[in-house]
């Protein structure tokens, strides 16, 4: 299925460049990210594979970073010249989203929303609690994103649908109430 | 024989037994001949009574191998007087050999191909890594003239220790290529182990054997020789000995000429009027005659020198392109993007062959080859090497090592007959002791245990990925995961299959020294499940604790066609596949359900501790 051969990473950059082209048509000079945001570079230790899927700022200014390879880092002093990368958790399933609330991290793995807490204060998560697990078919496209925390404290997670080969456009979801 | 996708010539190039990197459990049905084990007639009369045909052999974690009457199993029970080696009547050259064997504790034997090159059989249970004398290793050569302490040389240790415990059936698959000699009988090519798999793990590939290893039948090298099984060291049993002999000489592709045409050929062209951009003679089949990644058509013409008439199967392999094949002037392989293997009857002599390869898109470097197999002919490949044709997605494997205790979540596929089941909430736990396991968080079930290397995460992390990883060592699987705990209204009641009935709810896990204790709710009770590596790498120990268990709660420890009680604490599961060891005083229940046996333990006490030895 050639349509889906592009990785979603590459697809994201394709979309970005498409957007750029559209803007070019109307303006002489296209606005760039730095026209709207200040961009900081956070130097990571050599060999760290980031493929970042989630970021959150902790109350003390530390930066929480989750990666596709399943790690959660706490970057201490992220805007300094020598930020310190602490590996808070590892071995999680392609995390795409990270928040911090009341001393715990919450992240969406492929099949569940997980709460991670460091109870013995050694800098690493030692309680990884399943807040809610949802069923999956195991299709590659079933990526789960989130959570987002609503003002009332509810957690929202979104899930990509799976698609089979014949009627891939229909999508399918095993999540209760799931839509395409 | 199953031929591969045309855009994967790299697999063809290396492949002998079709067991691919991507198909860890790609179990092959043996296509070869069985060595008769109803009596000893398949062997030369041994010089001792140590070799016998029996119905079954057992050595449950024991140095003594006991037998039962019958046929189908070959055993060696050596003693001081009777310890002869066994020679097959079959004399083989190139051969695929596959067999099951079972060793007594501490035993030692070996399979000598052509009576000269030894694959070591050894009880290497518990050994971390593998040395030259360990199970599956290629034993060293020996020369007294090299001087004291230096007599032993060469040989090759197994890549990893893929051994099972004594008393369990192990499986060996060997692809062997005999030495080649010229017309005068002078050796022109060394013998080699093309591939060797122990218990489903490739532990040797393409190992050249410069000469006979220690203790051969004779020191010369030959085109054909018998299989020798070592009989002088220890008790061992064999069954299901299957082989495919490859004695048909390879056809050679000669007098090759090529013509290259420029343009986007998406239909089979009539080249009579077209003018080639370049042409010439070629020594071998290759897409190297073009310098652009796309918009070309290569036509090769050549002569296949067939030494033996018979039926041959051919497939053109052209990366990301159209191919076509003509044999004897007749189109046998249609113009297609996905070529399939075609079987043709070929006479002995020179057969004209014509190939076309047209590539329109720029993906992958041009790569062209031809796969040929036939009756008594080991499949072989002519053409561009593996690295050519890489599409850019074919990065090296992404392997996860377990140098420290490690947990990793991924999808995990388990075989279910010919299908596979994808475990979507799997977590794999690795140890530096090289004993690992996968747990299903969605069922509270042990999915598999294995020894050796930890995980291959390439399917998950290379490119887009599919979210799954695979064990890379010797795996013992436990079937499609099911709940470990169930309430049974009577000892005959059906096991609860779904998670709704038991109000199963995963609660995640806690980590201590990076070792998880899994937590879930079942029938409203909190369950904790912890699995640890046993000392001596013998297997794993599992401890389940249930808070306030119901009186009719049971744990199911195993489900298999056969569960054999060895003593009050030790049970042999399946076809002598693994052991379960209970704590003393535990009274299990073995019951028959739908032709399967189940090993159940009442959970009234809320505590269960048992070991899996494999």
Interface residues (C-beta under 8 A of the other chain):
Chain A: X6 X7 X8 X9 X68 X69 X70 X90 X91 X92 X93 X94 X109 X110 X111 X112 X114 X115 X124 X125 X126 X127 X128 X129 X130 X133 X135 X136 X137 X138 X140 X142
Chain B: X406 X407 X408 X409 X410 X411 X422 X423 X424 X425 X427 X441 X442 X460 X461 X463 X464 X465 X466 X467 X468 X506 X507 X508 X509 X510 X511 X512
